[in-house]
């Protein structure tokens, strides 16, 4: 088990190692394994990369994000311009059905809504707009239309976990109610937790994944 001081040093090192982040602008505090990131970053994409870098570090039990996106004069754009750019790039994203995703922009914060059939489509939409100039945040409210029965979803997820996680799949329980999936049990790293969550999202018709897994080192 890492001490808070060790964990702080590891997170700071990971931030420095991440080329998309200016680590010197981000403060790191740790208490009882909970990491807090604070400071100012120049774009939403940099904030997102900082969050992912901290989550990659072993021993991080939870992450609190207090970073602020402060755009430069060059990076500022009107909400109208951001909305137009987002609509265009979503239209060019091949995995998305035409007109499936709607865009709302307020104060640089971009909200995506609509319906798709798969989680990867939902993720592709968010990925495609994350790096747009002027964006200060992204809320992904795209819904997934249920297409399969709960029994089929459960068996698909369990099979995926066995293929990808091997022995660790035995410690993860899958419960399906309608189009909602709940994962419980134990995992041994953030990577295993992410793998289990992505496996659950990988089944058609899943609209929500509840992560009740315990992280045990």
PLY file of the C-alpha trace (Angstrom):
ply
format ascii 1.0
element vertex 217
property float x
property float y
property float z
element edge 216
property int vertex1
property int vertex2
end_header
0.00 0.00 0.00
1.42 3.38 -0.99
1.57 6.24 1.45
-0.13 9.51 0.50
3.31 11.07 -0.04
4.36 8.27 -2.40
1.08 8.51 -4.25
1.47 12.26 -4.63
4.95 11.82 -6.11
3.72 9.14 -8.52
0.81 11.26 -9.75
3.07 14.27 -10.24
5.52 12.11 -12.18
2.74 10.72 -14.36
1.51 14.24 -15.12
5.03 15.24 -16.15
5.28 12.15 -18.34
2.00 12.99 -20.15
2.97 15.22 -23.13
-0.52 16.75 -23.45
-0.32 18.25 -19.95
1.62 21.21 -18.52
2.29 19.57 -15.18
3.81 22.67 -13.59
0.38 24.35 -13.66
-1.38 21.54 -11.80
-1.28 21.04 -8.04
-1.64 17.57 -6.55
-2.93 16.80 -3.06
-3.55 13.35 -1.60
-5.46 12.31 1.51
-6.25 8.69 2.33
-5.66 7.69 -1.28
-8.00 10.36 -2.67
-6.18 12.55 -5.21
-7.21 16.17 -5.81
-6.04 17.99 -8.93
-6.20 21.79 -8.85
-4.92 24.71 -10.91
-5.55 26.18 -14.34
-5.20 24.52 -17.73
-5.43 26.04 -21.20
-8.04 23.71 -22.71
-10.64 21.11 -21.88
-8.54 18.49 -23.68
-5.61 19.17 -21.33
-7.91 18.83 -18.33
-9.19 15.51 -19.66
-5.66 14.17 -20.22
-4.64 15.21 -16.70
-7.58 13.31 -15.23
-6.71 10.18 -17.21
-3.03 10.44 -16.23
-3.91 10.51 -12.52
-6.25 7.53 -12.90
-3.45 5.47 -14.47
-1.43 5.57 -11.24
-1.73 2.50 -9.07
-3.10 3.16 -5.59
-5.45 6.01 -6.52
-8.72 5.25 -4.75
-10.69 8.27 -5.99
-10.10 11.48 -7.93
-11.40 14.98 -7.20
-11.03 17.51 -10.01
-10.79 21.20 -9.12
-8.96 22.34 -12.26
-10.27 25.35 -14.15
-10.12 25.77 -17.93
-8.80 29.27 -18.71
-8.77 29.99 -22.42
-6.27 32.34 -24.02
-7.45 35.17 -26.26
-6.58 33.00 -29.25
-8.57 30.08 -27.88
-11.83 31.92 -27.23
-14.73 31.44 -29.64
-18.41 32.25 -29.61
-20.91 29.54 -28.69
-22.33 29.80 -32.21
-18.93 29.03 -33.76
-18.34 26.12 -31.39
-21.78 24.67 -32.11
-21.23 24.94 -35.86
-17.82 23.24 -35.63
-19.19 20.47 -33.39
-22.10 19.80 -35.74
-19.74 19.60 -38.71
-17.28 17.23 -37.08
-20.07 14.97 -35.78
-21.40 14.83 -39.32
-17.99 13.61 -40.50
-17.72 10.94 -37.76
-18.35 7.74 -39.68
-19.62 5.66 -36.76
-22.53 8.03 -36.08
-25.87 7.87 -37.91
-26.74 11.15 -39.61
-28.56 13.50 -37.28
-28.38 11.13 -34.31
-26.49 13.55 -32.03
-27.69 17.02 -31.09
-25.43 19.85 -29.88
-25.99 22.54 -27.25
-23.31 25.08 -26.29
-23.50 27.52 -23.39
-20.49 29.49 -22.19
-18.14 27.18 -24.07
-19.62 24.10 -22.37
-20.77 21.59 -24.98
-23.66 19.19 -24.27
-24.34 16.22 -26.54
-27.76 14.55 -26.65
-29.67 12.11 -28.86
-29.86 8.33 -29.27
-27.40 5.74 -30.59
-27.29 1.93 -30.48
-23.80 1.35 -29.08
-21.57 2.76 -26.36
-18.65 3.09 -28.80
-20.78 5.49 -30.87
-21.54 7.51 -27.75
-17.81 7.62 -26.95
-16.84 8.48 -30.53
-19.13 11.52 -30.37
-17.44 12.84 -27.22
-13.96 12.06 -28.57
-14.64 13.94 -31.80
-15.51 17.25 -30.08
-13.10 17.16 -27.14
-10.29 18.96 -28.97
-12.34 21.71 -30.58
-10.98 25.19 -29.97
-12.97 27.14 -27.38
-14.56 24.16 -25.62
-14.38 24.42 -21.81
-16.22 21.18 -21.00
-18.24 18.32 -22.49
-21.37 16.69 -21.08
-22.23 13.44 -22.84
-25.99 12.93 -22.43
-26.41 10.70 -25.47
-28.71 7.78 -24.67
-28.34 4.20 -25.89
-31.42 2.52 -27.35
-32.03 -0.95 -25.85
-31.99 -3.69 -28.49
-31.44 -6.97 -26.61
-33.00 -8.90 -23.74
-31.45 -8.74 -20.27
-30.42 -12.41 -20.46
-28.54 -11.92 -23.73
-26.81 -8.78 -22.42
-25.71 -10.58 -19.25
-24.29 -13.58 -21.13
-22.50 -11.32 -23.64
-20.84 -9.29 -20.86
-19.78 -12.37 -18.88
-18.30 -13.93 -22.01
-16.40 -10.71 -22.79
-15.03 -10.55 -19.24
-13.79 -14.14 -19.47
-12.05 -13.43 -22.78
-10.40 -10.22 -21.63
-9.89 -10.47 -17.87
-9.25 -14.18 -17.50
-9.08 -15.21 -13.85
-10.17 -11.76 -12.69
-13.55 -12.29 -14.35
-14.43 -14.79 -11.61
-14.34 -12.02 -9.00
-16.74 -9.76 -10.93
-20.51 -10.23 -10.74
-22.85 -8.95 -13.47
-26.48 -8.01 -12.82
-28.80 -6.76 -15.54
-32.11 -5.00 -15.00
-33.68 -3.80 -18.21
-30.90 -1.91 -19.98
-28.97 -1.12 -16.77
-25.91 -3.18 -15.82
-24.44 -3.33 -12.31
-20.90 -4.62 -11.81
-19.85 -5.75 -8.33
-17.03 -7.77 -6.79
-13.32 -6.96 -6.65
-10.63 -5.77 -9.06
-6.94 -5.17 -8.43
-6.20 -2.06 -10.47
-7.81 0.86 -12.29
-6.91 -0.90 -15.54
-8.93 -4.00 -14.58
-11.80 -1.79 -13.45
-11.75 0.07 -16.75
-11.60 -3.21 -18.67
-14.65 -4.56 -16.85
-16.60 -1.33 -17.40
-15.71 -1.20 -21.10
-16.72 -4.86 -21.47
-20.12 -4.02 -20.01
-20.55 -1.01 -22.30
-19.55 -3.17 -25.26
-22.87 -5.02 -25.33
-25.61 -3.61 -27.55
-28.53 -2.12 -25.65
-26.69 -1.19 -22.45
-27.79 2.32 -21.45
-26.20 2.61 -18.02
-23.36 0.88 -16.16
-23.21 1.10 -12.36
-19.74 0.43 -10.97
-19.99 -1.12 -7.49
-16.65 -2.90 -7.78
-14.17 -2.65 -4.93
-10.55 -1.82 -5.70
-8.26 -4.13 -3.70
-4.48 -3.85 -3.92
0 1
1 2
2 3
3 4
4 5
5 6
6 7
7 8
8 9
9 10
10 11
11 12
12 13
13 14
14 15
15 16
16 17
17 18
18 19
19 20
20 21
21 22
22 23
23 24
24 25
25 26
26 27
27 28
28 29
29 30
30 31
31 32
32 33
33 34
34 35
35 36
36 37
37 38
38 39
39 40
40 41
41 42
42 43
43 44
44 45
45 46
46 47
47 48
48 49
49 50
50 51
51 52
52 53
53 54
54 55
55 56
56 57
57 58
58 59
59 60
60 61
61 62
62 63
63 64
64 65
65 66
66 67
67 68
68 69
69 70
70 71
71 72
72 73
73 74
74 75
75 76
76 77
77 78
78 79
79 80
80 81
81 82
82 83
83 84
84 85
85 86
86 87
87 88
88 89
89 90
90 91
91 92
92 93
93 94
94 95
95 96
96 97
97 98
98 99
99 100
100 101
101 102
102 103
103 104
104 105
105 106
106 107
107 108
108 109
109 110
110 111
111 112
112 113
113 114
114 115
115 116
116 117
117 118
118 119
119 120
120 121
121 122
122 123
123 124
124 125
125 126
126 127
127 128
128 129
129 130
130 131
131 132
132 133
133 134
134 135
135 136
136 137
137 138
138 139
139 140
140 141
141 142
142 143
143 144
144 145
145 146
146 147
147 148
148 149
149 150
150 151
151 152
152 153
153 154
154 155
155 156
156 157
157 158
158 159
159 160
160 161
161 162
162 163
163 164
164 165
165 166
166 167
167 168
168 169
169 170
170 171
171 172
172 173
173 174
174 175
175 176
176 177
177 178
178 179
179 180
180 181
181 182
182 183
183 184
184 185
185 186
186 187
187 188
188 189
189 190
190 191
191 192
192 193
193 194
194 195
195 196
196 197
197 198
198 199
199 200
200 201
201 202
202 203
203 204
204 205
205 206
206 207
207 208
208 209
209 210
210 211
211 212
212 213
213 214
214 215
215 216
